[in-house]
Amino acid sequence: MSELQTAFPIEVKDLYSTLIATRNLEINLFWQRSNYFLVLNSGIVFGFFNLKETRYAIIFGLMGIITSALWFWVCLGSKFWQTRWEQRLLDFENEYLPGLEFFSAKPDRILSDVRRGLAFQHLGPIQERIYRLSLRKPSVSFSMTLLSGVFVFGWLAFVIVFFASRGYFPH
């Protein structure tokens, strides 16, 4: 019996389940937060482009910049905690469940699993080429973080162009 099991009389499977649940919670929170910021930014964009009086443009522009920057920051924080719990799962598997290779699988094993999974499907040539791109292992959390960064720079561009077109910047 390990020190952990002596100190905490909990089954290994229960600890593993708790780690998985915590990791999944972090992923769900990432998407909930990202969706919130995406909807909020979309609302601000809608308001910005439908202004009747341009005197409010700076308020909407600053709200967009701040909201997007916060969204970017929240994505980074979410990725931090998701990665932390995935690493704990990997460490736990290696110590208490050697050979399981769910989270502790080596990169070549993961790639092999995906290749085999795609191979059994009857794919058309276009679908095959598109799905082959998944072997590059694109990160969905990186894509959403990148989108939040695009919003930051987009808002900066909107504000600069808006004010430049009204002669607020010297030539």
Backbone as CSV, one residue per row, in Angstrom:
resi,resn,N_x,N_y,N_z,CA_x,CA_y,CA_z,C_x,C_y,C_z
1,MET,0.851,-1.177,0.000,0.000,0.000,0.000,0.902,1.248,0.000
2,SER,0.607,2.213,-0.854,1.436,3.414,-0.958,1.164,4.375,0.194
3,GLU,2.059,5.367,0.349,1.874,6.393,1.387,0.558,7.133,1.185
4,LEU,0.235,7.401,-0.074,-0.992,8.123,-0.386,-2.211,7.333,0.082
5,GLN,-2.219,6.028,-0.188,-3.358,5.207,0.209,-3.422,5.021,1.720
6,THR,-2.273,5.049,2.388,-2.252,4.953,3.843,-2.798,6.229,4.462
7,ALA,-2.368,7.373,3.952,-2.797,8.663,4.483,-4.265,8.947,4.155
8,PHE,-4.689,8.559,2.970,-6.057,8.785,2.521,-6.636,7.451,2.053
9,PRO,-7.463,6.826,2.864,-7.999,5.513,2.471,-9.043,5.644,1.353
10,ILE,-8.562,6.007,0.178,-9.410,6.173,-0.998,-8.876,5.236,-2.073
11,GLU,-9.772,4.666,-2.820,-9.380,3.787,-3.905,-8.683,4.569,-5.015
12,VAL,-7.734,3.920,-5.669,-7.016,4.539,-6.782,-7.994,4.974,-7.864
13,LYS,-8.987,4.149,-8.141,-9.960,4.502,-9.187,-10.730,5.766,-8.832
14,ASP,-10.997,5.977,-7.535,-11.705,7.189,-7.115,-10.828,8.426,-7.293
15,LEU,-9.564,8.278,-6.965,-8.637,9.397,-7.165,-8.504,9.718,-8.650
16,TYR,-8.405,8.684,-9.453,-8.284,8.862,-10.901,-9.541,9.539,-11.455
17,SER,-10.697,9.105,-10.993,-11.960,9.711,-11.421,-12.022,11.189,-11.035
18,THR,-11.531,11.504,-9.860,-11.518,12.901,-9.417,-10.602,13.740,-10.299
19,LEU,-9.449,13.189,-10.648,-8.534,13.915,-11.537,-9.160,14.148,-12.909
20,ILE,-9.803,13.137,-13.447,-10.450,13.275,-14.757,-11.588,14.292,-14.679
21,ALA,-12.390,14.210,-13.626,-13.514,15.143,-13.471,-13.016,16.584,-13.354
22,THR,-11.925,16.780,-12.634,-11.377,18.125,-12.472,-10.830,18.650,-13.788
23,ARG,-10.142,17.809,-14.532,-9.635,18.199,-15.854,-10.797,18.545,-16.785
24,ASN,-11.844,17.713,-16.781,-13.002,17.978,-17.626,-13.721,19.256,-17.208
25,LEU,-13.779,19.513,-15.913,-14.374,20.761,-15.422,-13.613,21.965,-15.971
26,GLU,-12.299,21.902,-15.936,-11.486,23.007,-16.447,-11.736,23.225,-17.940
27,ILE,-11.867,22.153,-18.699,-12.141,22.287,-20.131,-13.522,22.910,-20.349
28,ASN,-14.523,22.437,-19.603,-15.866,23.016,-19.728,-15.883,24.484,-19.343
29,LEU,-15.169,24.841,-18.290,-15.098,26.248,-17.885,-14.418,27.084,-18.961
30,PHE,-13.390,26.539,-19.603,-12.720,27.241,-20.698,-13.728,27.623,-21.770
31,TRP,-14.541,26.643,-22.194,-15.507,26.896,-23.265,-16.626,27.815,-22.819
32,GLN,-17.080,27.678,-21.588,-18.123,28.583,-21.085,-17.609,30.020,-21.062
33,ARG,-16.414,30.205,-20.558,-15.838,31.560,-20.497,-15.614,32.119,-21.902
34,SER,-15.085,31.285,-22.788,-14.832,31.747,-24.153,-16.133,32.119,-24.857
35,ASN,-17.168,31.308,-24.682,-18.458,31.625,-25.290,-19.020,32.927,-24.736
36,TYR,-18.888,33.130,-23.441,-19.346,34.374,-22.823,-18.651,35.576,-23.463
37,PHE,-17.336,35.522,-23.554,-16.589,36.638,-24.125,-16.863,36.812,-25.618
38,LEU,-17.074,35.718,-26.327,-17.389,35.813,-27.747,-18.734,36.508,-27.955
39,VAL,-19.730,36.129,-27.168,-21.049,36.770,-27.267,-20.951,38.235,-26.860
40,LEU,-20.240,38.519,-25.775,-20.080,39.899,-25.325,-19.393,40.748,-26.388
41,ASN,-18.314,40.232,-26.963,-17.609,40.958,-28.022,-18.483,41.154,-29.245
42,SER,-19.245,40.144,-29.592,-20.143,40.265,-30.746,-21.177,41.354,-30.516
43,GLY,-21.700,41.432,-29.299,-22.647,42.488,-28.959,-22.021,43.871,-29.056
44,ILE,-20.803,44.004,-28.595,-20.112,45.281,-28.665,-19.834,45.652,-30.119
45,VAL,-19.422,44.672,-30.929,-19.201,44.918,-32.362,-20.499,45.398,-33.014
46,PHE,-21.593,44.729,-32.705,-22.886,45.113,-33.266,-23.217,46.558,-32.883
47,GLY,-23.029,46.880,-31.597,-23.289,48.246,-31.145,-22.374,49.257,-31.815
48,PHE,-21.108,48.932,-31.948,-20.121,49.834,-32.548,-20.497,50.181,-33.989
49,PHE,-20.882,49.178,-34.763,-21.180,49.408,-36.175,-22.595,49.934,-36.424
50,ASN,-23.403,50.005,-35.385,-24.754,50.539,-35.536,-24.959,51.834,-34.758
51,LEU,-23.867,52.494,-34.414,-23.978,53.760,-33.687,-24.632,54.819,-34.555
52,LYS,-25.548,55.559,-33.959,-26.166,56.687,-34.655,-25.326,57.950,-34.429
53,GLU,-24.694,58.018,-33.266,-23.847,59.169,-32.943,-22.428,58.678,-32.704
54,THR,-21.494,59.258,-33.424,-20.110,58.794,-33.350,-19.420,59.160,-32.041
55,ARG,-20.029,60.013,-31.241,-19.374,60.395,-29.973,-19.247,59.207,-29.014
56,TYR,-20.039,58.149,-29.223,-19.963,56.961,-28.368,-18.968,55.925,-28.892
57,ALA,-18.386,56.175,-30.034,-17.478,55.201,-30.645,-16.290,54.893,-29.754
58,ILE,-15.732,55.890,-29.101,-14.568,55.651,-28.237,-14.942,54.735,-27.076
59,ILE,-16.150,54.896,-26.540,-16.597,54.037,-25.431,-16.709,52.591,-25.904
60,PHE,-17.370,52.389,-27.039,-17.504,51.033,-27.574,-16.138,50.462,-27.955
61,GLY,-15.295,51.271,-28.559,-13.962,50.807,-28.948,-13.135,50.372,-27.750
62,LEU,-13.157,51.200,-26.700,-12.401,50.847,-25.486,-13.001,49.615,-24.806
63,MET,-14.328,49.526,-24.790,-14.970,48.328,-24.225,-14.551,47.087,-25.004
64,GLY,-14.484,47.194,-26.323,-14.072,46.065,-27.151,-12.635,45.654,-26.888
65,ILE,-11.756,46.654,-26.804,-10.339,46.360,-26.540,-10.179,45.696,-25.172
66,ILE,-10.806,46.264,-24.165,-10.676,45.723,-22.802,-11.290,44.328,-22.707
67,THR,-12.482,44.165,-23.267,-13.146,42.861,-23.225,-12.324,41.801,-23.941
68,SER,-11.775,42.143,-25.092,-10.960,41.183,-25.842,-9.673,40.839,-25.112
69,ALA,-9.051,41.844,-24.510,-7.823,41.593,-23.748,-8.113,40.691,-22.548
70,LEU,-9.234,40.932,-21.881,-9.617,40.068,-20.759,-9.904,38.649,-21.239
71,TRP,-10.558,38.522,-22.380,-10.844,37.215,-22.961,-9.549,36.464,-23.224
72,PHE,-8.576,37.143,-23.829,-7.273,36.541,-24.096,-6.631,36.069,-22.791
73,TRP,-6.661,36.919,-21.781,-6.062,36.608,-20.482,-6.760,35.416,-19.830
74,VAL,-8.090,35.376,-19.903,-8.861,34.267,-19.334,-8.543,32.962,-20.062
75,CYS,-8.383,33.018,-21.387,-7.994,31.814,-22.147,-6.655,31.272,-21.666
76,LEU,-5.713,32.178,-21.430,-4.397,31.738,-20.944,-4.506,31.101,-19.563
77,GLY,-5.302,31.702,-18.680,-5.501,31.134,-17.345,-6.164,29.768,-17.402
78,SER,-7.163,29.645,-18.274,-7.842,28.352,-18.429,-6.882,27.287,-18.943
79,LYS,-6.049,27.655,-19.903,-5.077,26.699,-20.444,-4.092,26.260,-19.356
80,PHE,-3.699,27.185,-18.501,-2.803,26.870,-17.390,-3.393,25.751,-16.539
81,TRP,-4.654,25.929,-16.091,-5.257,24.948,-15.191,-5.578,23.641,-15.895
82,GLN,-6.002,23.704,-17.148,-6.235,22.470,-17.905,-4.944,21.669,-18.004
83,THR,-3.861,22.345,-18.335,-2.563,21.673,-18.474,-2.103,21.107,-17.140
84,ARG,-2.334,21.843,-16.074,-1.942,21.373,-14.743,-2.619,20.042,-14.433
85,TRP,-3.939,19.951,-14.655,-4.661,18.724,-14.322,-4.344,17.601,-15.288
86,GLU,-4.053,17.910,-16.541,-3.627,16.864,-17.471,-2.271,16.296,-17.065
87,GLN,-1.377,17.155,-16.584,-0.080,16.680,-16.115,-0.230,15.822,-14.865
88,ARG,-1.137,16.215,-13.967,-1.380,15.399,-12.773,-1.926,14.029,-13.166
89,LEU,-2.809,13.988,-14.182,-3.318,12.707,-14.676,-2.191,11.858,-15.238
90,LEU,-1.333,12.462,-16.020,-0.195,11.751,-16.602,0.695,11.180,-15.498
91,ASP,1.029,12.014,-14.517,1.867,11.561,-13.405,1.191,10.444,-12.609
92,PHE,-0.106,10.599,-12.360,-0.860,9.601,-11.599,-0.880,8.266,-12.332
93,GLU,-1.145,8.306,-13.632,-1.141,7.068,-14.415,0.219,6.382,-14.364
94,ASN,1.271,7.159,-14.553,2.611,6.567,-14.541,2.919,5.913,-13.207
95,GLU,2.450,6.526,-12.110,2.778,5.984,-10.794,1.841,4.860,-10.364
96,TYR,0.539,5.018,-10.558,-0.430,4.078,-9.999,-1.084,3.155,-11.032
97,LEU,-1.029,3.529,-12.309,-1.680,2.727,-13.346,-0.745,2.555,-14.542
98,PRO,0.462,2.058,-14.290,1.418,1.948,-15.395,0.870,1.042,-16.503
99,GLY,1.094,1.473,-17.722,0.636,0.704,-18.868,-0.749,1.100,-19.360
100,LEU,-1.475,1.909,-18.603,-2.814,2.317,-19.024,-2.749,3.192,-20.278
101,GLU,-1.860,4.128,-20.284,-1.571,4.983,-21.441,-2.790,5.721,-21.991
102,PHE,-3.619,6.272,-21.100,-4.658,7.194,-21.562,-4.027,8.580,-21.690
103,PHE,-3.647,9.137,-20.569,-3.003,10.454,-20.571,-1.481,10.348,-20.612
104,SER,-0.963,9.190,-20.273,0.488,9.018,-20.214,1.057,8.400,-21.484
105,ALA,0.235,8.238,-22.501,0.730,7.646,-23.757,1.777,8.549,-24.387
106,LYS,2.773,7.930,-24.963,3.825,8.669,-25.668,3.253,9.226,-26.968
107,PRO,3.849,10.312,-27.490,3.332,10.933,-28.719,3.192,9.976,-29.898
108,ASP,4.147,9.039,-30.058,4.048,8.110,-31.184,2.859,7.160,-31.021
109,ARG,2.529,6.788,-29.793,1.358,5.928,-29.532,0.073,6.701,-29.841
110,ILE,0.017,7.952,-29.441,-1.167,8.779,-29.691,-1.397,8.918,-31.197
111,LEU,-0.339,9.220,-31.924,-0.440,9.376,-33.376,-0.863,8.066,-34.037
112,SER,-0.312,6.958,-33.562,-0.671,5.642,-34.086,-2.151,5.345,-33.844
113,ASP,-2.643,5.671,-32.654,-4.065,5.464,-32.342,-4.953,6.241,-33.312
114,VAL,-4.603,7.494,-33.554,-5.421,8.340,-34.438,-5.356,7.826,-35.876
115,ARG,-4.163,7.463,-36.319,-4.028,6.914,-37.689,-4.884,5.657,-37.867
116,ARG,-4.814,4.766,-36.893,-5.609,3.536,-36.968,-7.093,3.861,-36.920
117,GLY,-7.473,4.827,-36.108,-8.878,5.219,-36.005,-9.411,5.794,-37.302
118,LEU,-8.598,6.555,-38.000,-9.018,7.128,-39.272,-8.980,6.090,-40.398
119,ALA,-8.129,5.097,-40.279,-7.947,4.114,-41.353,-9.167,3.216,-41.542
120,PHE,-9.919,2.944,-40.490,-11.041,2.020,-40.641,-12.247,2.683,-41.306
121,GLN,-12.243,4.000,-41.355,-13.374,4.695,-41.965,-13.262,4.674,-43.487
122,HIS,-14.392,4.658,-44.140,-14.427,4.713,-45.602,-14.585,6.172,-45.992
123,LEU,-13.465,6.803,-46.270,-13.460,8.234,-46.540,-13.315,8.505,-48.027
124,GLY,-13.985,9.547,-48.474,-13.779,10.013,-49.836,-12.461,10.767,-49.899
125,PRO,-11.980,11.076,-51.099,-10.672,11.720,-51.235,-10.589,13.090,-50.556
126,ILE,-11.638,13.878,-50.614,-11.612,15.201,-49.976,-11.636,15.053,-48.461
127,GLN,-12.542,14.204,-47.981,-12.642,13.987,-46.543,-11.334,13.410,-45.996
128,GLU,-10.712,12.510,-46.734,-9.441,11.922,-46.300,-8.359,12.991,-46.167
129,ARG,-8.260,13.874,-47.156,-7.251,14.944,-47.106,-7.502,15.891,-45.931
130,ILE,-8.768,16.205,-45.717,-9.096,17.106,-44.607,-8.787,16.435,-43.274
131,TYR,-9.223,15.193,-43.095,-8.983,14.501,-41.831,-7.497,14.226,-41.594
132,ARG,-6.735,14.090,-42.662,-5.301,13.887,-42.514,-4.668,15.092,-41.789
133,LEU,-5.252,16.262,-41.979,-4.749,17.451,-41.276,-4.870,17.306,-39.756
134,SER,-5.818,16.489,-39.288,-5.969,16.299,-37.844,-4.751,15.608,-37.238
135,LEU,-3.956,14.928,-38.071,-2.751,14.270,-37.566,-1.701,15.281,-37.104
136,ARG,-1.892,16.535,-37.476,-0.993,17.603,-36.990,-1.342,18.019,-35.566
137,LYS,-2.427,17.463,-35.051,-2.890,17.688,-33.678,-3.105,19.173,-33.381
138,PRO,-4.000,19.811,-34.147,-4.266,21.225,-33.855,-4.945,21.365,-32.493
139,SER,-4.601,22.411,-31.800,-5.149,22.642,-30.468,-6.379,23.531,-30.557
140,VAL,-7.507,23.037,-30.056,-8.723,23.844,-30.085,-8.636,24.988,-29.077
141,SER,-7.977,24.774,-27.954,-7.830,25.868,-26.988,-6.895,26.943,-27.542
142,PHE,-5.870,26.538,-28.291,-4.999,27.531,-28.927,-5.781,28.336,-29.964
143,SER,-6.631,27.651,-30.730,-7.424,28.342,-31.741,-8.337,29.384,-31.109
144,MET,-8.980,29.052,-29.994,-9.858,30.012,-29.326,-9.046,31.146,-28.709
145,THR,-7.876,30.845,-28.172,-7.003,31.889,-27.627,-6.540,32.807,-28.754
146,LEU,-6.223,32.222,-29.890,-5.833,33.008,-31.057,-6.983,33.909,-31.508
147,LEU,-8.201,33.380,-31.509,-9.362,34.191,-31.879,-9.512,35.386,-30.943
148,SER,-9.305,35.167,-29.657,-9.402,36.289,-28.715,-8.323,37.331,-29.015
149,GLY,-7.141,36.884,-29.399,-6.080,37.824,-29.788,-6.430,38.574,-31.061
150,VAL,-7.075,37.890,-32.005,-7.523,38.547,-33.240,-8.521,39.650,-32.900
151,PHE,-9.403,39.385,-31.944,-10.360,40.415,-31.521,-9.630,41.621,-30.914
152,VAL,-8.596,41.383,-30.116,-7.836,42.504,-29.532,-7.278,43.384,-30.646
153,PHE,-6.583,42.764,-31.590,-5.978,43.546,-32.673,-7.035,44.118,-33.610
154,GLY,-8.134,43.399,-33.797,-9.227,43.922,-34.611,-9.822,45.171,-34.007
155,TRP,-10.040,45.140,-32.694,-10.566,46.325,-32.015,-9.588,47.490,-32.102
156,LEU,-8.321,47.208,-31.911,-7.327,48.280,-32.043,-7.374,48.884,-33.444
157,ALA,-7.481,48.037,-34.453,-7.552,48.517,-35.836,-8.822,49.334,-36.058
158,PHE,-9.971,48.846,-35.558,-11.225,49.588,-35.710,-11.102,50.988,-35.111
159,VAL,-10.575,51.056,-33.909,-10.473,52.345,-33.225,-9.512,53.274,-33.967
160,ILE,-8.377,52.768,-34.388,-7.401,53.604,-35.106,-7.977,54.090,-36.429
161,VAL,-8.583,53.196,-37.194,-9.165,53.582,-38.486,-10.317,54.561,-38.281
162,PHE,-11.132,54.311,-37.287,-12.270,55.189,-37.012,-11.796,56.610,-36.742
163,PHE,-10.811,56.746,-35.881,-10.348,58.094,-35.537,-9.472,58.708,-36.619
164,ALA,-8.720,57.892,-37.305,-7.903,58.420,-38.404,-8.796,58.950,-39.519
165,SER,-9.904,58.262,-39.784,-10.815,58.707,-40.849,-11.530,60.004,-40.481
166,ARG,-11.517,60.369,-39.229,-12.153,61.608,-38.782,-11.138,62.699,-38.472
167,GLY,-9.880,62.457,-38.856,-8.834,63.465,-38.715,-8.334,63.697,-37.308
168,TYR,-8.465,62.698,-36.434,-8.000,62.859,-35.067,-6.502,62.675,-34.907
169,PHE,-5.849,62.102,-35.907,-4.411,61.883,-35.834,-3.725,62.868,-36.766
170,PRO,-2.631,63.501,-36.304,-1.914,64.444,-37.191,-1.224,63.708,-38.324
171,HIS,-1.083,64.394,-39.448,-0.440,63.788,-40.628,1.040,63.944,-40.576
